[in-house]
Each structure stands twice: as structure tokens, then as C-alpha cells.
Amino acid sequence: MKKQFIKFAGITLAAALMIGTMSITIPNAQAATTPFSDVQSTHWGASAITNGVSKGYVDGYTNGTFKPDASVTRVEFVKMVVSAMELETTPSNGKWYIEYVDAASKAGLYASADFNDNETAWTKVMTREEMARVAARAIGETTKEDDKWMYLATKAGLIKGVGIGQIAPKGLTTRAQAIVVIERILSKNTGASLEADKYAVSSAEIAWHGTNIFTVMPEIWVTTESDLRQARKDSVEEMWNEKLMTITSKDGLYQGKLDALVAIDLSDPNDPNLGLIAPINTLKWFNNRPSIMNLMVKDQKNSYVLYFKGGTVYNKDTKKYNSSKDLQFRVDGFSSPDLNAFSKGELNAIARLYRNSYFDVPAVIIPKTGTVQEYGNLEIRLQTPASGNRFTQIVPLSLRGTRDDI
């Protein structure tokens, strides 16, 4: 294992990175105390920065600053990861960064498909989604879906949001962010369990495959291990078929698209997607009795809402297909154990939402408890807004759920 530390004087970090990894010694460093004038003990990354400096894979500037908000290039981040993980490097007669790139490639942290292997590409500032890819690989995660790396990294607790539900994949990686993530990588690889930012995971899941139902409602959307094996899937999240989020009629005259199926937890006042159904005080649920119009969603906090974000892409014949711009959908598998109670206003089954007229809100409400799965699978369906032979549907998700084999 090769580990090279070079002390520096009178040079900047950027220059020092070109000759090797730097280190300074901090006697009796405290967990949240740093020797840098621009990193106070209350800084969110203070502890990680202190740890990173003490381990020698990063350092500050000669003027006593760390510049936690300065951007990090791809090669700077990879160099720090390689050094922090103590990966073996072999000196090269070529560009200074080659030995670190070679080590990263050998360890599976970098693949040629990520971006070109040249100095111009390596010296570009690293985005947060690129950081997520390297971080996830560093703890052994793999995927063939490039938009899944952020989901894997946030779910593992390596990356958190820059705000509530904001993952900023195209945002630039800062020095503080880089060190914090590297420290989490090291912790994860020692077997530590990291706390995930559920809002970041939720947003990352939507960015990955168009829905966050498995993050927000994990106890609801379930299936058996045998069904996963039969479908050749490693996890229930992979049962969602994002290729079936667009429905086109057989005659080609109508097309509708589901941009995202967003799950909202009504018991969580900080749920970042509550704005999709605001104002909640005027939102109602339908119990199949038109005479009852006072069933309020705000009174059903122990519930989830499924919001179908999308609509009609085109409708070339409004006589054949309903002219509504809303997407037609259906959710099955959440039945009432007592229909009489449901008709009297007890939310014990799935129900449509509305505000001023029936179905003017593209969403359903599902209570967290009280429903039954009497028959059939738990399913999400998209449908063409027509009847007879013009009616078709597709099923992005079908799970066995908790029902017994028939």
C-alpha cells in the first residue's frame, strides 16, 4: 500500500495537489475544532474536515484557511478518495494525476464510460451526481443505470440534501462536501450504519425511475422474495417499470404520460411534496356517495397521498377520447373491510381526491392502516380516456403484496 505525504509551504492546495498528498499535524485535535480561520467549530463539516486533515488526505492553505465552499475538480476528489482509502498507486512518468486515475480505475471507482480520460475532462469541476457515483462505487454499489447512483448514495447515507428534498445533482461539489462524503465512505466501509436523509432519498428515487413510493411508503408496496426471483429483480424498487409511464392508444390518436408518481406522507408536516396538493384545508376525499361532500383530507393525517403528476401529451380526436388534460389512472389492491363504514365516512379503503368537482385533483388517498387486500395484486395502472375497443391500459407496477396464493 503506497501512501505519500508531502508537507507544503508557500503554495496553494491546487499546486500541492500536482505533486502529492499533503499533511499537517494537529496535536490533540478535537472532534469539532479546526485550525482554519474560515471553518468555525459550529460549521456543519468541521468534524469531518478535522478528521480528513488528521488522516492526511487533504489540507488547507498557507494563509490559514480551508475554503470549504471552494469547488473541487474530478481529479481532486478522486485523488482524495484514493488517498483516504489507502489504495495502492504506482508512480507514472506521464501527467501527475495518472497514478490516481489508474488506482481509481483498478478499484472500480472510475470507468471510461463516465467521461473522457484526459486532462481537460479530469480538471473539470465535479458535480454532485458525479460525486455520488464515485461514493457509491467506493462502498461496493453497482448499477447499469446512470441515473441511479444518486439514489444509491443517498439511501446509503453517503450524500444528504442541500435543502429539504433538494439533491442538486448538477450542483458543484465543494471541498467541505467532498470531505464529509469521504469520511462517510470510510465509516461505511468499516461497517458503520449511516443515517439517510429520507427527503433526499425520496427525490433521488424520483430522479432515478419516476416515483418515490418505495422510499415514502415502504411498508405498503411489498412483494415476496419468490416473486422477485421470478421477475429476476434484486429489490422491490426494481419492479417499477418506468418504460410503462407513457400510454398510447392503439390507433395512435391519444397519448398520455406520467411524469412522476409522487407519494406524500400526510403525517409529516415537512414532506417537501405537500405543495402538490396545497391548500390541504380545502382538499376532500370521495366515499362514492355524492351527497357527502364534507370528508376532509386534513382530518386523515395517518394516510398517504399518491399524486399522479402528468397529463395528456396529445389528443387528436376529442370525440373518441375525453378532452380532459388529466391522466386517467387506477390503483388497485386497497379495499375496505367494511363498506358500510366507508360509505358513512370512515377512510378504510383507497379513495379519490377532489377540491371543487369530482376528480379535479389527480390523486388518491390510502390510509396507512385499515385496508384489506381481498384479491388481485397491488397495481398502478394508466388508461386511455375512452370506452369500448378504444380503452387500453398499461401497468407500471404489479406486486403480490400480502395476499396469500390462491
Buried (B, 14 or more C-beta within 10 A) or exposed (E): EEEBBEEBEEBEBEEBBEEBBBBEEEEEBEEBBBBBEBBEEEBEBBBBBBBBBBBBBBBBBEEEBBBBEBBBBBBBBBBBBBBBBEBEBEEEEEEBBBBBBBBBBBBEBBEEEBBEBEBEEBEBBBBBBBBBBBBBBBBEBEBEEEBBBBBBBBBBBBBBBBEEBEBBBEBBBBBBBBBBBBBBBBBBEEEEEBEBBBBBBBBBBBBBBBBBBBBBBEEBBBBBEEBBEEBEBEEBBBBBBBEBBBBBBEBEBBBBBBBBBBBBBBEBEEBBBBEBBEEBEEBBBBBEEEEEEEBEBEEBEEBBBBBBBBBBEEBEEEEBBBEBEBBBBEBBBBBBEEEEBBEEEBBBBBBBBBEEEEEEBBBBBBBBEBBBBEEBBBBBBBBBBBEEEBBBEBBBBBBBBEBEEE
